[in-house]
Amino acid sequence: MDLSIVIPVYNEEESLKELSDWIIRVCDGNGISYEIIFVDDGSSDTSWQIIDGLSSANKKIKGLRFRRNYGKAAALHTGFAEATG
């Protein structure tokens, strides 16, 4: 795998689909193997449901969910540990 993209998410329901579509288009268009890891940092909107749907539709998309908001640094650290573990 060429690239693991870790994206912390907090109440981003409106942009998740567009962002994932853009990443997929760029990576596929350039022959880059990749995974996308969305880390939901305790969102109170429908971000997790969207991440769950995206990961169900595409095996290159993964999701991690925190029960509460821990902040961007924790989301990035956990996502990195998941990607490298």
C-alpha positions in Angstrom: 0.0 0.0 0.0 1.3 3.4 -1.0 -0.8 5.7 1.2 -2.8 5.6 4.4 -4.9 8.7 4.8 -6.1 9.4 8.3 -8.9 12.0 8.6 -10.1 13.2 12.0 -13.9 14.0 11.8 -16.0 16.1 14.1 -19.5 17.0 12.8 -18.5 16.8 9.1 -21.6 15.1 7.7 -21.9 17.5 4.7 -18.3 17.0 3.4 -17.5 13.3 3.9 -18.9 11.9 0.7 -17.3 14.7 -1.4 -14.0 14.3 0.3 -13.9 10.5 -0.1 -14.9 10.8 -3.7 -12.1 13.3 -4.4 -9.5 11.1 -2.7 -10.6 8.0 -4.6 -10.6 9.9 -7.9 -7.1 11.3 -7.3 -5.5 8.1 -6.0 -7.2 5.8 -8.7 -6.3 8.3 -11.4 -2.6 8.2 -10.4 -2.3 4.5 -9.7 -1.8 5.0 -6.0 -2.8 2.2 -3.7 -4.5 3.6 -0.6 -6.8 3.3 2.4 -8.9 6.1 4.0 -9.3 6.0 7.7 -12.0 8.3 9.1 -11.7 8.8 12.9 -15.0 10.1 14.2 -14.1 12.2 17.3 -17.5 12.0 19.0 -19.6 13.7 16.4 -23.2 14.6 17.4 -24.4 14.7 13.8 -24.8 11.8 11.3 -21.0 11.7 10.5 -20.7 8.2 11.8 -23.6 6.8 9.8 -22.1 8.3 6.7 -18.7 6.8 7.5 -20.3 3.5 8.1 -22.1 3.6 4.8 -18.9 4.7 2.9 -16.9 1.8 4.5 -19.7 -0.7 3.6 -19.6 0.4 0.0 -15.8 0.6 -0.4 -13.3 -1.8 1.4 -10.6 0.8 1.1 -12.5 3.1 3.6 -12.4 2.3 7.3 -13.9 4.0 10.2 -13.1 4.4 13.9 -15.5 5.9 16.4 -14.8 7.6 19.7 -17.7 7.7 22.1 -16.8 11.3 23.0 -14.7 14.2 21.7 -11.0 13.7 22.5 -9.6 16.2 20.1 -7.7 16.1 16.8 -4.4 14.9 18.2 -6.0 11.8 19.8 -7.9 11.0 16.6 -4.7 11.3 14.5 -2.7 9.2 16.9 -5.3 6.5 17.1 -5.8 6.5 13.3 -2.0 6.2 12.8 -1.8 3.3 15.3 -4.6 1.5 13.5 -3.0 2.0 10.1 0.4 0.8 11.2 -0.8 -1.9 13.7 
